[in-house]
């Protein structure tokens, strides 16, 4: 992880806008690959393009990143794809923003790995209670330790992932597949989905169309 230094509001906004624009270009470029049931990423792209970022105000969600996960995040960021220009830009913006971000976790259900809660986190970047207030999208960064499966789940908002590591992904109408680092995954409304890390940490930037704030933590 980069060192935690206090950025000015102007610096924070600059990096936030840079991240949004790089993410927008990546999603637009992959839109033809993300078609689901006759739809595509047009709604996600439009929502992200319409996003207006403001510095977040209390109450914030989440807390600081646990020290046990800092090496995992650093390793994942170091291994993330930087061949394409937009990925370099996106990752540089993330590295600047993460030390100032708060992190949330999904609670493990009875059937889940008992240690799951402490092996993953989501940095909240855009959205209600996030680093940047945003009314159209909730955007976060998911990180998981190696050899871990995220619980199968579904939620009303459509969702995208920009994949920043190796890993396997699941959607109920497709099954398991590996999009590869630099790939894009799209989950339509209410589709059951999951992801799992390999022998390396999993890292992915995700976004939910903000239909209702109650879905922000239903990851």
NORJO-V622210 format. One line per field, one symbol per residue. psi: psi as a letter, one per 30 degrees, with the letter a starting at -180 (. if undefined). burial: + if it has 16 or more other ideal C-beta (glycine too) atoms within 10 Angstrom, else -. A space follows every 50 residues. Layout:
psi=???
burial=???
//
This chain:
psi=klkjljkleeeeeeeeeeeeeeeeeeeeegeffgkjhflageeeeeeeef kkkkkkllkllaalkkfffeeeeeeeeeflkgekeeeeeeeeeeeeeefg llkllkkkleflkfgeeggllkkjekakgaekkkfflkklkkkkllhkkk kkllleklklkjkglllkkkkffeakljflkflkkkjlkgkklllklbgl lkkkklkkkiekfffegi.
burial=-----------+--++-++++++++++--++--+-+---++--++-++-- +-+--+----++--+---+--++-+++--+++---++-++++++++++-+ ++++++-+-------+--++++++++++++++-+-+++++++++++-+++ ---++-+++++++++++-+++-------+-++++++++--+-+++++--+ ++++++++++----+++-+
//
